[in-house]
Amino acid sequence: MTVIEFFDKSPIENILSSFTMNLDKIIFIGREDSVDKSISVYRNVFIKKGMNIKMEYRSIKENDLEAIEKVLSEIVEAEKNGCAFDLTGGDDMFLVAVGIIFQKYKNEKILQMHRFNIENGVIYDCDKDGKFPCYVKDKAEISLNEWISLYGGLIAREATEERQFFKDHETDINSVWNFRKAENEWNASIGRLSRFQSYRTKMNAAPLAVKLESNRCSNRIEKYISQRNALWSFLRSMRQKELLSSLTCKNNFQIIFFEYQNELIKKCFSKQGEILELKILQILYNMEDGTGNPYFCDIKRGVSIDWDGEIKNNNDTENEIDLIAMCDLVPVFISCKNGAIGEVELYKLHTVASRFGGKHVKKILISSESGAEVQRLKGRARDMNITIIDGVAKEKECSDAFIAEQIKKVFS
């Protein structure tokens, strides 16, 4: 069957039928300059998905109803296996023309009209004959790499850990997360730890071990004694929670030696916001739909998006987003903020999500903190269709299940 698509600014609406129908060809109707440059992008997506679909386009004057009718009549008469009009995209003039053509040929040709609701996955039978074209999937899905490419970008880098990784390290991540929630001065403590570790004595044979010598640190760190004492207190708390396998000091703190339990725990203490991102990624992986299947079909962390889809040099325009996930055909862009946030964070999230997420994108800012400043920003966030989930590292009632439920609410 041939699907007739009225070219829309939203790429996913232009090729939506290819993910839900068993079709042979797509004929795009629109201006030549807008359609032609997009077909090559769609073709690459189809090739990567192993789909052999022919694509053609008919250039047309958008406001000329008679011209649109003429082109649609030619297509309907030429396509022997029938046509399905996808009414998901396109403007009103195209839709009027379809009604005229359908009335003219409904008793002579095989014709279907349908519309797809991307938000809830419902397919509407617009011709009311109780029939649908041959659908091959109950659930249409697309990967994040494919989605970003549809919008002219390219995922240049990512830091995604696989789902199995979180199953293997569930206890470690939960232990660090609970430790982080109990620490009132987390950001300051991690900043201090990183600063001291930057002057550590290298021990290549023991990658998890850290050796700090006062003769290397004392002249480089302001208020060294008080900073060292605060660090020691933090390390002792880590050791008590078994996040360190060992912790010793020698010669009245001239040497401090400690060793992380494993590489993941070491990574969690490398940056202030690392455990927040890992925890949210773990929650996303664990989320399920009503049938016990994963809620998201694709998830990525630490994603750098190249704007023009070509990696050429260091001057390429890139944006980094903490987390992106696909719920069927709806993406969600998530920014994780560990500490104070400002309006600039809202604008950064809004800009990249709007550019590469399309008009159906969901936007979430997850903050470790709560308070008056976050509450003030919520009004501005609503204007940008951004949902703020705050206090995730402070509030006792902010369980994994609660955070997952808040994320699901943006799709309802």
Beta strands, then each sheet from edge to edge (+ up, - down):
strand 1: 2-6
strand 2: 25-30
strand 3: 54-59
strand 4: 83-86
strand 5: 111-116
strand 6: 123-125
strand 7: 154-157
strand 8: 209-213
strand 9: 244-250
strand 10: 255-260
strand 11: 298-306
strand 12: 318-327
strand 13: 330-337
strand 14: 362-367
strand 15: 386-389
sheet 1: 3+ 2+ 1+ 4+ 5+ 6-
sheet 2: 7+ 11- 12+ 13- 14- 15-
sheet 3: 8+ 10- 9+
end
